[in-house]
Amino acid sequence: MNRLKLTDKIRTINSGLFVLLGIIIVIRSIRLSAGIHLWLPVLVGASFIGFGIYRLGFVLRYLRGRQ
């Protein structure tokens, strides 16, 4: 059974942080913005969330394949 390398662990942590940062951006933008200025930060936050989940999906598939 192969162990995860340091770079794999760092990438996994970064992916989780992308999701967390995206959630924070969306929550703060909804609370602080109004009107047309609301949509750009929400779109950026949603993109961070989507990209983080996309990257975490690769990690989950890798870990399932190892078992």
C-alpha contacts under 8 A as a table, 3 or more apart, distances in Angstrom:
res1	aa1	res2	aa2	distance
1	M	66	R	7.08
2	N	66	R	7.95
4	L	8	D	5.88
4	L	9	K	6.56
5	K	8	D	5.20
5	K	9	K	6.43
6	L	9	K	5.12
6	L	10	I	6.23
7	T	10	I	5.04
7	T	11	R	6.12
8	D	11	R	5.12
8	D	12	T	6.15
9	K	12	T	5.09
9	K	13	I	6.22
10	I	13	I	5.14
10	I	14	N	6.09
11	R	14	N	4.97
11	R	15	S	6.13
12	T	15	S	5.11
12	T	16	G	6.39
12	T	55	R	7.79
12	T	56	L	6.66
12	T	59	V	7.02
13	I	16	G	5.14
13	I	17	L	6.20
14	N	17	L	4.94
14	N	18	F	6.14
14	N	52	G	7.98
15	S	18	F	5.04
15	S	19	V	6.60
15	S	51	F	7.79
15	S	52	G	4.57
15	S	53	I	7.16
15	S	55	R	6.00
15	S	56	L	6.06
16	G	19	V	5.26
16	G	20	L	6.35
16	G	52	G	6.20
16	G	53	I	7.83
16	G	56	L	7.30
17	L	20	L	4.91
17	L	21	L	5.88
17	L	52	G	7.56
18	F	21	L	5.17
18	F	22	G	6.04
18	F	48	F	5.50
18	F	49	I	6.22
18	F	51	F	7.29
18	F	52	G	4.98
19	V	22	G	5.11
19	V	23	I	6.28
19	V	48	F	6.06
19	V	49	I	4.31
19	V	50	G	7.44
19	V	51	F	7.72
19	V	52	G	5.02
19	V	53	I	6.74
20	L	23	I	5.21
20	L	24	I	6.31
20	L	49	I	7.41
21	L	24	I	5.06
21	L	25	I	6.14
21	L	45	G	7.37
21	L	48	F	7.10
21	L	49	I	7.69
22	G	25	I	5.09
22	G	26	V	6.18
22	G	44	V	7.45
22	G	45	G	4.07
22	G	46	A	6.04
22	G	47	S	7.27
22	G	48	F	4.77
22	G	49	I	4.91
23	I	26	V	5.21
23	I	27	I	6.15
23	I	45	G	6.39
23	I	46	A	7.63
23	I	49	I	6.77
24	I	27	I	5.23
24	I	28	R	6.03
24	I	45	G	7.61
25	I	28	R	5.28
25	I	29	S	5.91
25	I	41	P	6.79
25	I	42	V	7.04
25	I	44	V	7.73
25	I	45	G	5.09
26	V	29	S	5.20
26	V	30	I	6.14
26	V	41	P	6.74
26	V	42	V	5.01
26	V	45	G	5.10
26	V	46	A	6.99
27	I	30	I	5.32
27	I	31	R	6.26
28	R	31	R	5.13
28	R	32	L	5.94
29	S	32	L	5.20
29	S	33	S	5.37
29	S	38	L	6.31
29	S	41	P	5.93
29	S	42	V	6.38
30	I	33	S	5.70
30	I	34	A	7.45
30	I	38	L	6.60
30	I	42	V	7.41
33	S	37	H	6.19
33	S	38	L	5.07
34	A	37	H	6.05
34	A	38	L	5.25
35	G	38	L	5.65
35	G	39	W	7.86
36	I	39	W	5.96
36	I	40	L	7.88
37	H	40	L	6.24
37	H	41	P	7.53
38	L	41	P	6.11
38	L	42	V	6.39
39	W	42	V	5.11
39	W	43	L	5.95
40	L	43	L	5.07
40	L	44	V	6.22
41	P	44	V	4.99
41	P	45	G	6.04
42	V	45	G	5.06
42	V	46	A	5.99
43	L	46	A	5.09
43	L	47	S	6.06
44	V	47	S	5.04
44	V	48	F	6.32
45	G	48	F	5.12
45	G	49	I	6.30
46	A	49	I	5.02
46	A	50	G	6.06
47	S	50	G	5.04
47	S	51	F	5.99
48	F	51	F	5.22
48	F	52	G	6.04
49	I	52	G	5.21
49	I	53	I	6.18
50	G	53	I	5.22
50	G	54	Y	6.04
51	F	54	Y	4.97
51	F	55	R	6.24
52	G	55	R	5.23
52	G	56	L	6.14
53	I	56	L	4.99
53	I	57	G	6.11
54	Y	57	G	5.22
54	Y	58	F	7.04
55	R	58	F	5.46
55	R	59	V	6.88
56	L	59	V	5.04
56	L	60	L	6.28
57	G	60	L	5.12
57	G	61	R	6.20
58	F	61	R	5.16
58	F	62	Y	6.14
59	V	62	Y	5.08
59	V	63	L	6.16
60	L	63	L	5.12
60	L	64	R	6.09
61	R	64	R	5.13
61	R	65	G	6.10
62	Y	65	G	5.14
62	Y	66	R	6.44
63	L	66	R	5.27
63	L	67	Q	6.93
64	R	67	Q	5.62
